[in-house]
Amino acid sequence: MESGCVILSFPVVMRPWFVKVVRRLGGPEESARIRKLQLDELGTAVWDLMDGNRTVRRIISEFAGTFQLHPREAEVSVTQFLRDLGKRGLIGLK
């Protein structure tokens, strides 16, 4: 594991019909499993910038400055990362 990287743990809740299928196949009976996501250096940097006060625009700007990226490149990277976290239910945007 790289030093300074973040590992996020989060529950993944299975749909009731899927739990029934898993049971029939002899799998575990719990309906929620813990998943882990290890962030790389760039993901960790964005995660650390998310404090509830910074706007997405500001996170992109600071990320671009830290990693000396073109603003558009930083925007694409950060927004895709945030979208992925949102799909996993790890963040919500307001």
GROMACS elastic network, one bead per residue, 0.5 to 0.9 nm:
[ bonds ]
;  ai    aj funct       b0    kb
    1     4     6  0.89603   500
    1     5     6  0.76458   500
    1    38     6  0.87254   500
    2     5     6  0.58720   500
    2    40     6  0.78161   500
    2    41     6  0.81869   500
    3     6     6  0.87121   500
    3    41     6  0.89708   500
    4    40     6  0.89498   500
    4    41     6  0.75261   500
    4    44     6  0.78247   500
    5    38     6  0.72142   500
    5    39     6  0.59295   500
    5    40     6  0.58978   500
    5    41     6  0.59516   500
    5    42     6  0.89782   500
    5    43     6  0.82647   500
    5    44     6  0.57276   500
    5    45     6  0.86691   500
    6    37     6  0.83096   500
    6    38     6  0.59590   500
    6    39     6  0.53993   500
    6    40     6  0.75326   500
    6    41     6  0.84765   500
    6    43     6  0.82899   500
    6    44     6  0.57923   500
    6    47     6  0.83595   500
    7    36     6  0.65298   500
    7    37     6  0.55467   500
    7    39     6  0.60981   500
    7    44     6  0.88661   500
    8    35     6  0.81814   500
    8    36     6  0.55171   500
    8    37     6  0.51097   500
    8    38     6  0.63207   500
    8    39     6  0.77213   500
    8    90     6  0.88079   500
    9    34     6  0.64453   500
    9    35     6  0.56535   500
    9    37     6  0.65331   500
    9    38     6  0.88473   500
   10    33     6  0.82369   500
   10    34     6  0.54721   500
   10    35     6  0.54303   500
   10    36     6  0.64712   500
   10    37     6  0.83308   500
   10    88     6  0.86738   500
   10    89     6  0.85601   500
   10    90     6  0.73993   500
   11    32     6  0.60440   500
   11    33     6  0.54472   500
   11    35     6  0.60670   500
   11    36     6  0.88012   500
   12    31     6  0.83910   500
   12    32     6  0.54336   500
   12    33     6  0.52486   500
   12    34     6  0.60826   500
   12    35     6  0.65886   500
   12    88     6  0.83769   500
   12    89     6  0.89809   500
   13    31     6  0.58775   500
   13    33     6  0.65512   500
   13    34     6  0.87780   500
   14    17     6  0.82898   500
   14    18     6  0.63287   500
   14    19     6  0.63569   500
   14    30     6  0.88459   500
   14    31     6  0.54220   500
   14    32     6  0.60349   500
   14    33     6  0.80233   500
   15    18     6  0.53048   500
   15    19     6  0.63931   500
   15    20     6  0.89442   500
   15    31     6  0.76173   500
   16    19     6  0.50617   500
   16    20     6  0.64405   500
   16    21     6  0.88603   500
   16    31     6  0.75335   500
   17    20     6  0.51993   500
   17    21     6  0.64952   500
   17    22     6  0.88392   500
   18    21     6  0.50224   500
   18    22     6  0.61913   500
   18    23     6  0.85933   500
   18    31     6  0.88261   500
   19    22     6  0.50704   500
   19    23     6  0.61579   500
   19    24     6  0.86683   500
   19    27     6  0.87716   500
   19    28     6  0.86750   500
   19    29     6  0.70092   500
   19    30     6  0.77429   500
   19    31     6  0.61233   500
   20    23     6  0.51051   500
   20    24     6  0.62489   500
   20    25     6  0.87143   500
   20    29     6  0.85052   500
   21    24     6  0.51422   500
   21    25     6  0.63488   500
   21    26     6  0.87905   500
   21    27     6  0.86254   500
   22    25     6  0.51293   500
   22    26     6  0.63560   500
   22    27     6  0.50339   500
   22    28     6  0.70864   500
   22    29     6  0.75373   500
   23    26     6  0.50291   500
   23    27     6  0.51726   500
   23    28     6  0.65527   500
   23    29     6  0.60598   500
   24    27     6  0.73974   500
   26    29     6  0.85989   500
   28    31     6  0.84757   500
   30    33     6  0.72554   500
   38    43     6  0.88238   500
   38    44     6  0.88499   500
   39    42     6  0.75811   500
   39    43     6  0.50994   500
   39    44     6  0.55456   500
   39    47     6  0.86471   500
   40    43     6  0.52418   500
   40    44     6  0.59822   500
   40    45     6  0.85358   500
   41    44     6  0.51387   500
   41    45     6  0.61723   500
   41    46     6  0.88270   500
   42    45     6  0.50584   500
   42    46     6  0.64102   500
   42    47     6  0.86144   500
   42    63     6  0.84986   500
   42    67     6  0.85613   500
   43    46     6  0.52056   500
   43    47     6  0.60622   500
   43    48     6  0.85516   500
   43    78     6  0.83933   500
   43    81     6  0.72981   500
   44    48     6  0.60331   500
   44    49     6  0.85995   500
   45    48     6  0.51765   500
   45    49     6  0.63777   500
   45    50     6  0.89805   500
   45    63     6  0.73762   500
   45    66     6  0.89268   500
   46    49     6  0.50664   500
   46    50     6  0.65065   500
   46    59     6  0.70593   500
   46    60     6  0.83743   500
   46    63     6  0.68880   500
   46    78     6  0.71614   500
   46    81     6  0.84302   500
   46    82     6  0.87305   500
   47    50     6  0.53531   500
   47    51     6  0.83923   500
   48    51     6  0.72901   500
   49    52     6  0.89719   500
   49    54     6  0.74691   500
   49    59     6  0.61703   500
   49    62     6  0.82184   500
   49    63     6  0.82619   500
   50    53     6  0.75973   500
   50    54     6  0.65738   500
   50    55     6  0.84550   500
   50    56     6  0.84664   500
   50    59     6  0.72795   500
   51    54     6  0.63211   500
   52    55     6  0.79756   500
   54    57     6  0.80030   500
   54    58     6  0.59423   500
   54    59     6  0.64038   500
   55    58     6  0.51288   500
   55    59     6  0.62883   500
   55    60     6  0.86476   500
   56    59     6  0.50252   500
   56    60     6  0.61659   500
   56    61     6  0.86019   500
   56    78     6  0.83817   500
   56    79     6  0.80621   500
   57    60     6  0.51880   500
   57    61     6  0.62487   500
   57    62     6  0.87589   500
   57    75     6  0.81202   500
   58    62     6  0.61143   500
   58    63     6  0.83735   500
   59    62     6  0.52428   500
   59    63     6  0.59334   500
   59    64     6  0.84695   500
   59    78     6  0.79931   500
   60    63     6  0.50627   500
   60    64     6  0.60377   500
   60    65     6  0.85948   500
   60    71     6  0.74083   500
   60    74     6  0.58733   500
   60    75     6  0.56038   500
   60    76     6  0.89702   500
   60    77     6  0.86702   500
   60    78     6  0.62815   500
   60    79     6  0.82356   500
   61    64     6  0.51786   500
   61    65     6  0.62780   500
   61    66     6  0.86998   500
   61    71     6  0.68388   500
   61    74     6  0.76263   500
   61    75     6  0.81387   500
   62    65     6  0.50869   500
   62    66     6  0.61086   500
   62    67     6  0.86572   500
   63    66     6  0.51730   500
   63    67     6  0.62175   500
   63    68     6  0.81190   500
   63    69     6  0.79225   500
   63    71     6  0.88888   500
   63    74     6  0.66674   500
   63    75     6  0.88840   500
   63    78     6  0.80712   500
   64    67     6  0.54459   500
   64    68     6  0.54551   500
   64    70     6  0.64513   500
   64    71     6  0.58470   500
   64    72     6  0.87970   500
   64    73     6  0.79911   500
   64    74     6  0.52954   500
   64    75     6  0.81461   500
   65    68     6  0.50181   500
   65    69     6  0.66573   500
   65    70     6  0.86303   500
   65    71     6  0.85036   500
   66    69     6  0.79593   500
   67    74     6  0.87456   500
   68    71     6  0.89213   500
   69    72     6  0.81689   500
   69    73     6  0.63403   500
   69    74     6  0.60171   500
   70    73     6  0.52641   500
   70    74     6  0.63083   500
   70    75     6  0.86562   500
   71    74     6  0.51184   500
   71    75     6  0.60692   500
   71    76     6  0.87319   500
   72    76     6  0.62524   500
   72    77     6  0.86444   500
   73    76     6  0.53165   500
   73    77     6  0.62743   500
   73    78     6  0.86217   500
   74    77     6  0.51510   500
   74    78     6  0.59293   500
   74    79     6  0.83141   500
   75    78     6  0.53487   500
   75    79     6  0.58986   500
   75    80     6  0.83579   500
   76    79     6  0.54299   500
   76    80     6  0.60797   500
   76    81     6  0.85624   500
   77    80     6  0.53696   500
   77    81     6  0.62006   500
   77    82     6  0.87080   500
   78    81     6  0.50765   500
   78    82     6  0.61242   500
   78    83     6  0.85168   500
   79    82     6  0.50615   500
   79    83     6  0.60206   500
   79    84     6  0.85723   500
   80    84     6  0.61831   500
   80    85     6  0.86830   500
   81    84     6  0.51322   500
   81    85     6  0.63110   500
   81    86     6  0.86307   500
   82    85     6  0.50746   500
   82    86     6  0.60910   500
   82    87     6  0.86398   500
   82    91     6  0.77779   500
   83    86     6  0.50063   500
   83    87     6  0.62009   500
   83    88     6  0.87273   500
   83    91     6  0.89445   500
   84    87     6  0.51361   500
   84    88     6  0.64082   500
   84    89     6  0.87406   500
   84    90     6  0.88141   500
   85    88     6  0.51833   500
   85    89     6  0.63357   500
   85    90     6  0.52575   500
   85    91     6  0.59227   500
   85    92     6  0.85887   500
   86    90     6  0.57143   500
   86    91     6  0.50560   500
   86    92     6  0.61006   500
   86    93     6  0.80505   500
   87    90     6  0.76179   500
   87    91     6  0.84101   500
   88    91     6  0.79817   500
   89    92     6  0.73120   500
